[in-house]
Amino acid sequence: MSHTIRKFMYFALISCLSSFTYAFPLNLQGTWKMPCDRGLSKTQDITADYSATTTESFFQDALCTQESFRFQTVGSLSFNSDESMWINFAYEKVALTLFVPEVVQDFNSRAVCGLTNWSVGVSQTITGLQCAMFNVNRPSQVPRVGDLKFGIYRIEDNQLYYGQLTLEKDGSTAEKRPNFFSPEFFIRKEVQ
């Protein structure tokens, strides 16, 4: 085999491997944490097979010491094969845990999400349900299994950024994928 052909094959292999990196960004794997910000804290765990669990904890105080309720969303991630850095999330499960007895009593009396067995500290699966959680007169559709959220991401200086959601660019369809990044970011949690 001539030197020129070997050189061409080497560059072709490097090019393919570069494309593979974008299709399967290994640098996303791990635990990412968004520090407490005005009573909200988020953690995201991403595995090697790109299943992702996002935990959003809402607190009664701005310093995040007294948890009120927690959403946990489980699903899987998919990516593009070029450098545009889009990311899609497919929902598998949405769960809600309440920590305030008065809220539990309110949810049970109103049968929020059609459930009357809310308990303090016990997670309830609400995937696909209609839930009037925070606005008594306006139920919201909780994502169903298989629903997609369309986004963008980038990692910079060990910080993970996602697209900024707006009314026009809410990620509900590929056409409504965000086109700029949120200033909020997750920080990779170092393995102990």
C-alpha positions, 0 to 999 in steps of 0.5 A, a space after each residue: 500500500 502506498 504512503 499516500 493511500 495510508 495517509 488518506 485512510 488515516 485522515 479518513 479514520 480520524 474524520 470518522 472518529 471526530 464525527 462519532 464524538 459528536 454523535 456520542 459525547 462521552 463528556 456528558 457522562 456523570 453527575 452535574 449539579 446546579 447550585 442553589 438559586 433562590 430556593 431551587 436546586 437541580 442535579 442531573 445524572 447521565 449514564 454511559 448509555 445516555 439515560 438521564 435522571 434530572 432532580 429538581 428540588 424546590 425549597 421553602 427558603 432561598 438558601 435551600 435548607 427546607 425542601 418543599 417538593 421534588 420533581 424527578 424526571 427520567 428519560 434518555 438522551 439522543 444527539 446529532 452527528 454534527 457540530 450544531 450540538 442539539 440534544 433531545 430528551 425522551 421522557 420515560 417517567 415523571 415523579 413528584 414528592 411532597 415534603 410539606 404536610 399542608 401541601 399533602 393535605 391540599 393535594 389529597 383534598 383536591 385529588 391533584 393528578 387524580 390521586 388522593 394518596 399523597 404522603 409526606 416524602 413518598 414519590 408519586 409517578 405522575 407521567 402522562 397525567 393532567 395535574 392542577 398542581 400550582 394553579 387550581 383552575 388550570 391543569 397542566 399536561 405532564 409529559 407522557 412516556 415517549 414525549 420529546 423535548 428538543 434542546 441544545 447544549 454545550 460544555 465549557 470549562 467543566 460547565 454544562 449549559 442548555 438552551 434558554 426556553 422561551 414562549 416561542 422557543 419552548 423545545 416542544 418541537 424541533 422547530 421550537 428548539 432554543 437557539 441561544 443558551 441559558 446563563 444558568 449552568 450545571 457543574 460536574 460533580 467530582 467523583 469522591 
